Amino acid sequence: MPMRAAIAANGIFGPDEIDLLGRVFARARHFAGTPQQEEALALEIIEIFRSGVTDEEAILEMLGRSRRTGAAYIGAP
């Protein structure tokens, strides 16, 4: 599973954080069509979360916004 691998590779997260990241990934997975895109999506979710955005809906909104503009999320909101 791309999300678990990305979490393991990107630091220590508590059980609640892992659950939240997993839920966001499950809801946003439709953005990815290939395993490589799934991995990139997982890393993008983690980057957004690490920037301080910890609300599920806000993370999903940022992902949707980045898809509408054609660029992956980079940096703080």
LUMFI-593776 format. One record per residue: residue number from 0; residue in three letters; z, y, x of N, C-alpha, C in turn. Coordinates in steps of 0.001 Angstrom, whole numbers, plus 500000, padded with zeros to 6 digits. Layout:
N
<site><num>NUM</num><residuo>ala</residuo><n_up>Z</n_up><n_north>Y</n_north><n_east>X</n_east><ca_up>Z</ca_up><ca_north>Y</ca_north><ca_east>X</ca_east><c_up>Z</c_up><c_north>Y</c_north><c_east>X</c_east></site>
...
This chain:
77
<site><num>0</num><residuo>met</residuo><n_up>500000</n_up><n_north>498812</n_north><n_east>500848</n_east><ca_up>500000</ca_up><ca_north>500000</ca_north><ca_east>500000</ca_east><c_up>500000</c_up><c_north>501243</c_north><c_east>500887</c_east></site>
<site><num>1</num><residuo>pro</residuo><n_up>499038</n_up><n_north>502136</n_north><n_east>500721</n_east><ca_up>498924</ca_up><ca_north>503310</ca_north><ca_east>501580</ca_east><c_up>500153</c_up><c_north>504217</c_north><c_east>501556</c_east></site>
<site><num>2</num><residuo>met</residuo><n_up>500782</n_up><n_north>504376</n_north><n_east>500394</n_east><ca_up>501917</ca_up><ca_north>505295</ca_north><ca_east>500327</ca_east><c_up>503073</c_up><c_north>504779</c_north><c_east>501156</c_east></site>
<site><num>3</num><residuo>arg</residuo><n_up>503387</n_up><n_north>503514</n_north><n_east>501064</n_east><ca_up>504506</ca_up><ca_north>502956</ca_north><ca_east>501839</ca_east><c_up>504242</c_up><c_north>503065</c_north><c_east>503331</c_east></site>
<site><num>4</num><residuo>ala</residuo><n_up>503026</n_up><n_north>502796</n_north><n_east>503766</n_east><ca_up>502683</ca_up><ca_north>502896</ca_north><ca_east>505179</ca_east><c_up>502799</c_up><c_north>504347</c_north><c_east>505648</c_east></site>
<site><num>5</num><residuo>ala</residuo><n_up>502342</n_up><n_north>505279</n_north><n_east>504843</n_east><ca_up>502423</ca_up><ca_north>506692</ca_north><ca_east>505206</ca_east><c_up>503873</c_up><c_north>507153</c_north><c_east>505279</c_east></site>
<site><num>6</num><residuo>ile</residuo><n_up>504700</n_up><n_north>506697</n_north><n_east>504346</n_east><ca_up>506116</ca_up><ca_north>507052</ca_north><ca_east>504365</ca_east><c_up>506771</c_up><c_north>506516</c_north><c_east>505628</c_east></site>
<site><num>7</num><residuo>ala</residuo><n_up>506499</n_up><n_north>505276</n_north><n_east>505944</n_east><ca_up>507091</ca_up><ca_north>504650</ca_north><ca_east>507126</ca_east><c_up>506680</c_up><c_north>505376</c_north><c_east>508403</c_east></site>
<site><num>8</num><residuo>ala</residuo><n_up>505462</n_up><n_north>505866</n_north><n_east>508448</n_east><ca_up>504948</ca_up><ca_north>506518</ca_north><ca_east>509650</ca_east><c_up>505346</c_up><c_north>507988</c_north><c_east>509764</c_east></site>
<site><num>9</num><residuo>asn</residuo><n_up>505882</n_up><n_north>508559</n_north><n_east>508695</n_east><ca_up>506113</ca_up><ca_north>510005</ca_north><ca_east>508680</ca_east><c_up>507560</c_up><c_north>510424</c_north><c_east>508488</c_east></site>
<site><num>10</num><residuo>gly</residuo><n_up>508476</n_up><n_north>509610</n_north><n_east>508921</n_east><ca_up>509862</ca_up><ca_north>510051</ca_north><ca_east>508898</ca_east><c_up>510735</c_up><c_north>509281</c_north><c_east>507947</c_east></site>
<site><num>11</num><residuo>ile</residuo><n_up>511966</n_up><n_north>509721</n_north><n_east>507906</n_east><ca_up>512973</ca_up><ca_north>509052</ca_north><ca_east>507098</ca_east><c_up>513081</c_up><c_north>509759</c_north><c_east>505757</c_east></site>
<site><num>12</num><residuo>phe</residuo><n_up>512946</n_up><n_north>508987</n_north><n_east>504704</n_east><ca_up>513099</ca_up><ca_north>509492</ca_north><ca_east>503355</ca_east><c_up>514129</c_up><c_north>508628</c_north><c_east>502647</c_east></site>
<site><num>13</num><residuo>gly</residuo><n_up>514899</n_up><n_north>509231</n_north><n_east>501770</n_east><ca_up>515868</ca_up><ca_north>508490</ca_north><ca_east>500979</ca_east><c_up>515193</c_up><c_north>507769</c_north><c_east>499832</c_east></site>
<site><num>14</num><residuo>pro</residuo><n_up>515927</n_up><n_north>506888</n_north><n_east>499159</n_east><ca_up>515353</ca_up><ca_north>506117</ca_north><ca_east>498048</ca_east><c_up>514788</c_up><c_north>506992</c_north><c_east>496927</c_east></site>
<site><num>15</num><residuo>asp</residuo><n_up>515471</n_up><n_north>508078</n_north><n_east>496595</n_east><ca_up>514971</ca_up><ca_north>508954</ca_north><ca_east>495526</ca_east><c_up>513678</c_up><c_north>509640</c_north><c_east>495936</c_east></site>
<site><num>16</num><residuo>glu</residuo><n_up>513600</n_up><n_north>510035</n_north><n_east>497207</n_east><ca_up>512385</ca_up><ca_north>510679</ca_north><ca_east>497703</ca_east><c_up>511219</c_up><c_north>509691</c_north><c_east>497728</c_east></site>
<site><num>17</num><residuo>ile</residuo><n_up>511496</n_up><n_north>508470</n_north><n_east>498147</n_east><ca_up>510455</ca_up><ca_north>507444</ca_north><ca_east>498166</ca_east><c_up>509953</c_up><c_north>507166</c_north><c_east>496756</c_east></site>
<site><num>18</num><residuo>asp</residuo><n_up>510866</n_up><n_north>507092</n_north><n_east>495809</n_east><ca_up>510464</ca_up><ca_north>506889</ca_north><ca_east>494409</ca_east><c_up>509575</c_up><c_north>508025</c_north><c_east>493925</c_east></site>
<site><num>19</num><residuo>leu</residuo><n_up>509974</n_up><n_north>509270</n_north><n_east>494223</n_east><ca_up>509192</ca_up><ca_north>510429</ca_north><ca_east>493789</ca_east><c_up>507808</c_up><c_north>510409</c_north><c_east>494432</c_east></site>
<site><num>20</num><residuo>leu</residuo><n_up>507740</n_up><n_north>510175</n_north><n_east>495733</n_east><ca_up>506450</ca_up><ca_north>510136</ca_north><ca_east>496418</ca_east><c_up>505560</c_up><c_north>509024</c_north><c_east>495862</c_east></site>
<site><num>21</num><residuo>gly</residuo><n_up>506158</n_up><n_north>507887</n_north><n_east>495565</n_east><ca_up>505405</ca_up><ca_north>506776</ca_north><ca_east>494979</ca_east><c_up>504865</c_up><c_north>507104</c_north><c_east>493595</c_east></site>
<site><num>22</num><residuo>arg</residuo><n_up>505682</n_up><n_north>507781</n_north><n_east>492783</n_east><ca_up>505228</ca_up><ca_north>508168</ca_north><ca_east>491439</ca_east><c_up>504075</c_up><c_north>509159</c_north><c_east>491522</c_east></site>
<site><num>23</num><residuo>val</residuo><n_up>504202</n_up><n_north>510133</n_north><n_east>492424</n_east><ca_up>503124</ca_up><ca_north>511120</ca_north><ca_east>492579</ca_east><c_up>501841</c_up><c_north>510413</c_north><c_east>493017</c_east></site>
<site><num>24</num><residuo>phe</residuo><n_up>501965</n_up><n_north>509513</n_north><n_east>493989</n_east><ca_up>500779</ca_up><ca_north>508790</ca_north><ca_east>494460</ca_east><c_up>500143</c_up><c_north>507991</c_north><c_east>493324</c_east></site>
<site><num>25</num><residuo>ala</residuo><n_up>500969</n_up><n_north>507301</n_north><n_east>492543</n_east><ca_up>500441</ca_up><ca_north>506492</ca_north><ca_east>491435</ca_east><c_up>499680</c_up><c_north>507364</c_north><c_east>490433</c_east></site>
<site><num>26</num><residuo>arg</residuo><n_up>500185</n_up><n_north>508560</n_north><n_east>490178</n_east><ca_up>499530</ca_up><ca_north>509447</ca_north><ca_east>489219</ca_east><c_up>498286</c_up><c_north>510117</c_north><c_east>489797</c_east></site>
<site><num>27</num><residuo>ala</residuo><n_up>498239</n_up><n_north>510286</n_north><n_east>491121</n_east><ca_up>497130</ca_up><ca_north>511003</ca_north><ca_east>491752</ca_east><c_up>496090</c_up><c_north>510076</c_north><c_east>492360</c_east></site>
<site><num>28</num><residuo>arg</residuo><n_up>496335</n_up><n_north>508793</n_north><n_east>492285</n_east><ca_up>495460</ca_up><ca_north>507823</ca_north><ca_east>492951</ca_east><c_up>494009</c_up><c_north>507930</c_north><c_east>492510</c_east></site>
<site><num>29</num><residuo>his</residuo><n_up>493769</n_up><n_north>508411</n_north><n_east>491318</n_east><ca_up>492392</ca_up><ca_north>508542</ca_north><ca_east>490829</ca_east><c_up>491567</c_up><c_north>509521</c_north><c_east>491671</c_east></site>
<site><num>30</num><residuo>phe</residuo><n_up>492243</n_up><n_north>510363</n_north><n_east>492468</n_east><ca_up>491530</ca_up><ca_north>511267</ca_north><ca_east>493371</ca_east><c_up>490866</c_up><c_north>510500</c_north><c_east>494510</c_east></site>
<site><num>31</num><residuo>ala</residuo><n_up>491359</n_up><n_north>509297</n_north><n_east>494805</n_east><ca_up>490874</ca_up><ca_north>508522</ca_north><ca_east>495952</ca_east><c_up>489956</c_up><c_north>507406</c_north><c_east>495478</c_east></site>
<site><num>32</num><residuo>gly</residuo><n_up>488870</n_up><n_north>507208</n_north><n_east>496185</n_east><ca_up>487934</ca_up><ca_north>506150</ca_north><ca_east>495821</ca_east><c_up>487897</c_up><c_north>505009</c_north><c_east>496824</c_east></site>
<site><num>33</num><residuo>thr</residuo><n_up>488337</n_up><n_north>505278</n_north><n_east>498036</n_east><ca_up>488294</ca_up><ca_north>504266</ca_north><ca_east>499092</ca_east><c_up>489682</c_up><c_north>504124</c_north><c_east>499711</c_east></site>
<site><num>34</num><residuo>pro</residuo><n_up>489931</n_up><n_north>503048</n_north><n_east>500436</n_east><ca_up>491220</ca_up><ca_north>502912</ca_north><ca_east>501124</ca_east><c_up>491495</c_up><c_north>504080</c_north><c_east>502084</c_east></site>
<site><num>35</num><residuo>gln</residuo><n_up>490473</n_up><n_north>504581</n_north><n_east>502735</n_east><ca_up>490644</ca_up><ca_north>505716</ca_north><ca_east>503641</ca_east><c_up>491060</c_up><c_north>506969</c_north><c_east>502869</c_east></site>
<site><num>36</num><residuo>gln</residuo><n_up>490474</n_up><n_north>507153</n_north><n_east>501710</n_east><ca_up>490840</ca_up><ca_north>508303</ca_north><ca_east>500878</ca_east><c_up>492251</c_up><c_north>508146</c_north><c_east>500324</c_east></site>
<site><num>37</num><residuo>glu</residuo><n_up>492654</n_up><n_north>506910</n_north><n_east>500019</n_east><ca_up>494027</ca_up><ca_north>506665</ca_north><ca_east>499571</ca_east><c_up>495016</c_up><c_north>507024</c_north><c_east>500669</c_east></site>
<site><num>38</num><residuo>glu</residuo><n_up>494701</n_up><n_north>506654</n_north><n_east>501898</n_east><ca_up>495576</ca_up><ca_north>506978</ca_north><ca_east>503021</ca_east><c_up>495667</c_up><c_north>508496</c_north><c_east>503207</c_east></site>
<site><num>39</num><residuo>ala</residuo><n_up>494533</n_up><n_north>509178</n_north><n_east>503128</n_east><ca_up>494525</ca_up><ca_north>510635</ca_north><ca_east>503265</ca_east><c_up>495319</c_up><c_north>511287</c_north><c_east>502134</c_east></site>
<site><num>40</num><residuo>leu</residuo><n_up>495203</n_up><n_north>510758</n_north><n_east>500924</n_east><ca_up>495952</ca_up><ca_north>511277</ca_north><ca_east>499786</ca_east><c_up>497443</c_up><c_north>511103</c_north><c_east>500014</c_east></site>
<site><num>41</num><residuo>ala</residuo><n_up>497862</n_up><n_north>509927</n_north><n_east>500465</n_east><ca_up>499279</ca_up><ca_north>509676</ca_north><ca_east>500727</ca_east><c_up>499811</c_up><c_north>510666</c_north><c_east>501760</c_east></site>
<site><num>42</num><residuo>leu</residuo><n_up>499059</n_up><n_north>510894</n_north><n_east>502815</n_east><ca_up>499491</ca_up><ca_north>511835</ca_north><ca_east>503849</ca_east><c_up>499549</c_up><c_north>513264</c_north><c_east>503314</c_east></site>
<site><num>43</num><residuo>glu</residuo><n_up>498616</n_up><n_north>513608</n_north><n_east>502447</n_east><ca_up>498619</ca_up><ca_north>514945</ca_north><ca_east>501853</ca_east><c_up>499840</c_up><c_north>515139</c_north><c_east>500957</c_east></site>
<site><num>44</num><residuo>ile</residuo><n_up>500183</n_up><n_north>514124</n_north><n_east>500184</n_east><ca_up>501369</ca_up><ca_north>514193</ca_north><ca_east>499322</ca_east><c_up>502613</c_up><c_north>514408</c_north><c_east>500179</c_east></site>
<site><num>45</num><residuo>ile</residuo><n_up>502721</n_up><n_north>513666</n_north><n_east>501259</n_east><ca_up>503881</ca_up><ca_north>513802</ca_north><ca_east>502147</ca_east><c_up>503914</c_up><c_north>515191</c_north><c_east>502774</c_east></site>
<site><num>46</num><residuo>glu</residuo><n_up>502771</n_up><n_north>515701</n_north><n_east>503188</n_east><ca_up>502722</ca_up><ca_north>517042</ca_north><ca_east>503788</ca_east><c_up>503187</c_up><c_north>518105</c_north><c_east>502793</c_east></site>
<site><num>47</num><residuo>ile</residuo><n_up>502731</n_up><n_north>517999</n_north><n_east>501564</n_east><ca_up>503156</ca_up><ca_north>518950</ca_north><ca_east>500537</ca_east><c_up>504665</c_up><c_north>518840</c_north><c_east>500331</c_east></site>
<site><num>48</num><residuo>phe</residuo><n_up>505174</n_up><n_north>517623</n_north><n_east>500223</n_east><ca_up>506604</ca_up><ca_north>517405</ca_north><ca_east>500023</ca_east><c_up>507407</c_up><c_north>517992</c_north><c_east>501191</c_east></site>
<site><num>49</num><residuo>arg</residuo><n_up>506963</n_up><n_north>517732</n_north><n_east>502403</n_east><ca_up>507672</ca_up><ca_north>518234</ca_north><ca_east>503594</ca_east><c_up>507644</c_up><c_north>519758</c_north><c_east>503682</c_east></site>
<site><num>50</num><residuo>ser</residuo><n_up>506675</n_up><n_north>520394</n_north><n_east>503045</n_east><ca_up>506610</ca_up><ca_north>521860</ca_north><ca_east>503069</ca_east><c_up>507662</c_up><c_north>522481</c_north><c_east>502149</c_east></site>
<site><num>51</num><residuo>gly</residuo><n_up>508340</n_up><n_north>521626</n_north><n_east>501370</n_east><ca_up>509392</ca_up><ca_north>522130</ca_north><ca_east>500495</ca_east><c_up>509105</c_up><c_north>521997</c_north><c_east>499017</c_east></site>
<site><num>52</num><residuo>val</residuo><n_up>507924</n_up><n_north>521524</n_north><n_east>498666</n_east><ca_up>507579</ca_up><ca_north>521331</ca_north><ca_east>497253</ca_east><c_up>508071</c_up><c_north>519936</c_north><c_east>496867</c_east></site>
<site><num>53</num><residuo>thr</residuo><n_up>509134</n_up><n_north>519884</n_north><n_east>496073</n_east><ca_up>509765</ca_up><ca_north>518597</ca_north><ca_east>495764</ca_east><c_up>509698</c_up><c_north>518233</c_north><c_east>494290</c_east></site>
<site><num>54</num><residuo>asp</residuo><n_up>509019</n_up><n_north>519033</n_north><n_east>493505</n_east><ca_up>508850</ca_up><ca_north>518748</ca_north><ca_east>492079</ca_east><c_up>507551</c_up><c_north>517978</c_north><c_east>491870</c_east></site>
<site><num>55</num><residuo>glu</residuo><n_up>507641</n_up><n_north>516863</n_north><n_east>491144</n_east><ca_up>506463</ca_up><ca_north>516015</ca_north><ca_east>490911</ca_east><c_up>505275</c_up><c_north>516786</c_north><c_east>490364</c_east></site>
<site><num>56</num><residuo>glu</residuo><n_up>505528</n_up><n_north>517545</n_north><n_east>489317</n_east><ca_up>504426</ca_up><ca_north>518273</ca_north><ca_east>488668</ca_east><c_up>503826</c_up><c_north>519322</c_north><c_east>489605</c_east></site>
<site><num>57</num><residuo>ala</residuo><n_up>504655</n_up><n_north>519973</n_north><n_east>490391</n_east><ca_up>504163</ca_up><ca_north>520980</ca_north><ca_east>491325</ca_east><c_up>503293</c_up><c_north>520335</c_north><c_east>492413</c_east></site>
<site><num>58</num><residuo>ile</residuo><n_up>503707</n_up><n_north>519176</n_north><n_east>492901</n_east><ca_up>502908</ca_up><ca_north>518466</ca_north><ca_east>493905</ca_east><c_up>501555</c_up><c_north>518084</c_north><c_east>493310</c_east></site>
<site><num>59</num><residuo>leu</residuo><n_up>501570</n_up><n_north>517542</n_north><n_east>492098</n_east><ca_up>500325</ca_up><ca_north>517164</ca_north><ca_east>491442</ca_east><c_up>499423</c_up><c_north>518371</c_north><c_east>491216</c_east></site>
<site><num>60</num><residuo>glu</residuo><n_up>500016</n_up><n_north>519503</n_north><n_east>490845</n_east><ca_up>499235</ca_up><ca_north>520720</ca_north><ca_east>490648</ca_east><c_up>498580</c_up><c_north>521150</c_north><c_east>491961</c_east></site>
<site><num>61</num><residuo>met</residuo><n_up>499322</n_up><n_north>521071</n_north><n_east>493054</n_east><ca_up>498758</ca_up><ca_north>521456</ca_north><ca_east>494349</ca_east><c_up>497634</c_up><c_north>520505</c_north><c_east>494758</c_east></site>
<site><num>62</num><residuo>leu</residuo><n_up>497802</n_up><n_north>519225</n_north><n_east>494479</n_east><ca_up>496733</ca_up><ca_north>518266</ca_north><ca_east>494774</ca_east><c_up>495484</c_up><c_north>518586</c_north><c_east>493957</c_east></site>
<site><num>63</num><residuo>gly</residuo><n_up>495677</n_up><n_north>518854</n_north><n_east>492678</n_east><ca_up>494544</ca_up><ca_north>519197</ca_north><ca_east>491821</ca_east><c_up>493854</c_up><c_north>520465</c_north><c_east>492274</c_east></site>
<site><num>64</num><residuo>arg</residuo><n_up>494655</n_up><n_north>521445</n_north><n_east>492675</n_east><ca_up>494099</ca_up><ca_north>522703</ca_north><ca_east>493168</ca_east><c_up>493280</c_up><c_north>522469</c_north><c_east>494430</c_east></site>
<site><num>65</num><residuo>ser</residuo><n_up>493790</n_up><n_north>521638</n_north><n_east>495329</n_east><ca_up>493046</ca_up><ca_north>521382</ca_north><ca_east>496569</ca_east><c_up>491740</c_up><c_north>520648</c_north><c_east>496271</c_east></site>
<site><num>66</num><residuo>arg</residuo><n_up>491729</n_up><n_north>519806</n_north><n_east>495236</n_east><ca_up>490497</ca_up><ca_north>519103</ca_north><ca_east>494867</ca_east><c_up>489490</c_up><c_north>520057</c_north><c_east>494241</c_east></site>
<site><num>67</num><residuo>arg</residuo><n_up>489983</n_up><n_north>521015</n_north><n_east>493468</n_east><ca_up>489082</ca_up><ca_north>521999</ca_north><ca_east>492837</ca_east><c_up>488442</c_up><c_north>522916</c_north><c_east>493870</c_east></site>
<site><num>68</num><residuo>thr</residuo><n_up>489167</n_up><n_north>523225</n_north><n_east>494944</n_east><ca_up>488627</ca_up><ca_north>524124</ca_north><ca_east>495955</ca_east><c_up>487883</c_up><c_north>523359</c_north><c_east>497042</c_east></site>
<site><num>69</num><residuo>gly</residuo><n_up>488007</n_up><n_north>522025</n_north><n_east>497031</n_east><ca_up>487286</ca_up><ca_north>521203</ca_north><ca_east>498010</ca_east><c_up>487966</c_up><c_north>521085</c_north><c_east>499355</c_east></site>
<site><num>70</num><residuo>ala</residuo><n_up>489217</n_up><n_north>521529</n_north><n_east>499449</n_east><ca_up>489935</ca_up><ca_north>521447</ca_north><ca_east>500725</ca_east><c_up>491273</c_up><c_north>520756</c_north><c_east>500512</c_east></site>
<site><num>71</num><residuo>ala</residuo><n_up>491653</n_up><n_north>519950</n_north><n_east>501464</n_east><ca_up>492957</ca_up><ca_north>519314</ca_north><ca_east>501414</ca_east><c_up>494024</c_up><c_north>520365</c_north><c_east>501634</c_east></site>
<site><num>72</num><residuo>tyr</residuo><n_up>495221</n_up><n_north>520095</n_north><n_east>501114</n_east><ca_up>496339</ca_up><ca_north>521003</ca_north><ca_east>501287</ca_east><c_up>496727</c_up><c_north>521073</c_north><c_east>502760</c_east></site>
<site><num>73</num><residuo>ile</residuo><n_up>496864</n_up><n_north>522277</n_north><n_east>503280</n_east><ca_up>497340</ca_up><ca_north>522469</ca_north><ca_east>504650</ca_east><c_up>498305</c_up><c_north>523639</c_north><c_east>504631</c_east></site>
<site><num>74</num><residuo>gly</residuo><n_up>499521</n_up><n_north>523412</n_north><n_east>505058</n_east><ca_up>500504</ca_up><ca_north>524481</ca_north><ca_east>505172</ca_east><c_up>501311</c_up><c_north>524704</c_north><c_east>503917</c_east></site>
<site><num>75</num><residuo>ala</residuo><n_up>502112</n_up><n_north>525722</n_north><n_east>503932</n_east><ca_up>503030</ca_up><ca_north>526024</ca_north><ca_east>502834</ca_east><c_up>502284</c_up><c_north>526626</c_north><c_east>501666</c_east></site>
<site><num>76</num><residuo>pro</residuo><n_up>502843</n_up><n_north>526474</n_north><n_east>500468</n_east><ca_up>502193</ca_up><ca_north>527026</ca_north><ca_east>499268</ca_east><c_up>502120</c_up><c_north>528538</c_north><c_east>499290</c_east></site>
